Amino acid sequence: MQPRASAARVALLALAGSLALGAQRGAESVLSAEPPARLERLEAQRVVLVEDAGGEGSQSFIMALVLFERSVDRVRELLRQAERQPEYRPELKSVKTVELLPDGRIDEQKMKILFTRLVYRLRYHEDPQTGRLEWKLDETFDNDVERLEGFWEFFSFEDGRTLGRFGSRVDVGSGVPRFVQKGISRKTVLTYVENTQKWVDSGGSWRP
C-alpha cells in the first residue's frame, strides 16, 4: 500500500472510532474543538474539507463537515432513499436495491464516465443507536472498482439544524483507464458532498 493511502486509511479508521462517542454529543459540542476560521467557512460555504488526500489519480480520500438546514430525522429520511441518488449525482445512471439485510441493504450502482460503464455493489449499514450510515463494497460481487467505502454521521444543533460529518475513500484500481480514474477523483467525491447538501436542504427538489 502506498504511504499516502496508508495514512488516509489510518485517519479514516481513527475518525470512525471516535464517532460512537461523538454520536452522543450535540453539534455544538462536536464543533467546539474546531478552529474559528473553519467554523466561519462552514457557516458561509456549508461544506468544509477537514482532510484531503489523493489527487486526480486512482485514489482519493476526503473527510468533510457539512451544514444542513434540515433536522437530523429529515436528513436521514432523505438519504435513506437510495433510488433517488441519480437526482443529485449525474454520474450515476441507476441505483437498485438487490438485497435487504437485517442491519441494512445491498445496492447495485451503475456509473458512466464518458464511454465507460462501471458496475459495483455497496453494502450499507445504519447503526440503530447512533444513526451512523456507512458503506463498503460487497466483496461477493465482481465490482469494477477496487475500493469504495465511507460514512455519514449526523449531529443536531439546538436550533434544529444538522451537522453532517462525511468520510470517503475511493480506489478505482490501476486497471481502469486514466480518464475514468480522473472521473472518479477527489473532485467528484467533493461534488457529491456539495450536491448532497443542496439536495437535502431543498427537500429533494434541487437538481445539478
URLIN-V76727 format. One record per pair of residues at least 4 apart in sequence whose ideal C-beta (glycine too) atoms are under 7 Angstrom apart, sorted by the first residue. I is the first residue (numbers start at 0). GAP is how many residues later the second one is. Records with the same first field share a line. If there is no record, write none. Layout:
I=GAP ; GAP
This chain:
0=4 ; 5
1=4
2=4
3=4 ; 49 ; 50
4=4 ; 54
5=4
6=4 ; 46
7=4 ; 45 ; 46 ; 53 ; 161
8=4 ; 160
9=4
10=4 ; 40
11=4 ; 49 ; 155 ; 157
12=4
13=4
14=4 ; 48 ; 152
15=135
17=4
18=4 ; 111 ; 113 ; 134
19=110
21=8
22=107 ; 109 ; 130
24=4 ; 5 ; 130
25=129 ; 130 ; 132
26=4 ; 128 ; 129 ; 130 ; 136
27=4 ; 129 ; 130
29=125 ; 133
30=8 ; 132
33=4 ; 5
35=4
36=4
37=4 ; 10
38=4
39=4
40=4 ; 7
41=6 ; 23 ; 25
42=24
45=20 ; 21 ; 151
46=17 ; 19 ; 146 ; 147 ; 150
47=16 ; 17
48=13 ; 15
49=13 ; 14 ; 15
50=11 ; 12
51=10 ; 134
52=8
53=5 ; 6 ; 7 ; 132
54=131
55=126 ; 129
56=124
57=113 ; 114 ; 115 ; 116 ; 118 ; 123
58=111 ; 112
59=110 ; 125 ; 126 ; 129
60=108
61=106 ; 124 ; 127 ; 128
62=103 ; 104
63=102 ; 129
64=98 ; 100
65=98 ; 100 ; 127 ; 131
66=94 ; 96
67=7 ; 93 ; 94 ; 96 ; 129 ; 132 ; 133
68=92 ; 132
69=4 ; 5 ; 92 ; 130 ; 131
70=4 ; 89 ; 91
71=4 ; 82 ; 84 ; 90
72=4
73=4
74=4 ; 79 ; 87 ; 89 ; 125
75=4 ; 55 ; 78
77=122 ; 126
78=54 ; 73
81=13 ; 15 ; 25
82=12
83=120
84=4 ; 7 ; 10
85=6 ; 7 ; 8 ; 9
86=112 ; 120
87=107 ; 108 ; 111 ; 118 ; 120
88=103 ; 106
89=118
90=20 ; 21 ; 22 ; 97
91=17 ; 19
92=17 ; 18 ; 19
93=16
94=12 ; 14
95=11 ; 12
96=8 ; 10
97=8 ; 9 ; 10 ; 23
98=6 ; 7
99=5
100=4 ; 5
102=22
103=19 ; 20 ; 21 ; 22
104=19
105=15 ; 17 ; 32
106=14 ; 15 ; 17
107=11 ; 13
108=11 ; 13
109=7 ; 9
110=7
111=5
112=67 ; 70 ; 71
113=65 ; 69
115=61 ; 64
117=26 ; 27
118=25
119=17 ; 23 ; 24 ; 25 ; 28
120=16 ; 17 ; 20 ; 22
121=13 ; 14 ; 15 ; 16 ; 26
122=12 ; 13 ; 15
123=9 ; 11
124=9
125=5 ; 7
126=4 ; 5
130=23
131=19 ; 21
132=18 ; 19
133=16 ; 17
134=14 ; 15
135=13
136=6 ; 10 ; 11
144=27 ; 28
145=25 ; 26 ; 27
146=22 ; 23 ; 24
147=22
148=20
149=17 ; 18 ; 19
150=16
151=12 ; 14
152=12
153=8 ; 10
154=7 ; 8
155=6
156=4 ; 5 ; 6
165=27
167=21
169=14 ; 19
171=4 ; 8 ; 9 ; 12
175=4 ; 5
177=4
178=4
179=4
180=4
182=5
183=4
185=4
186=4
187=4
188=4
189=4
190=4
191=4
192=4
193=4
194=4 ; 13
195=4
196=4
197=4 ; 8
198=5 ; 7
201=4
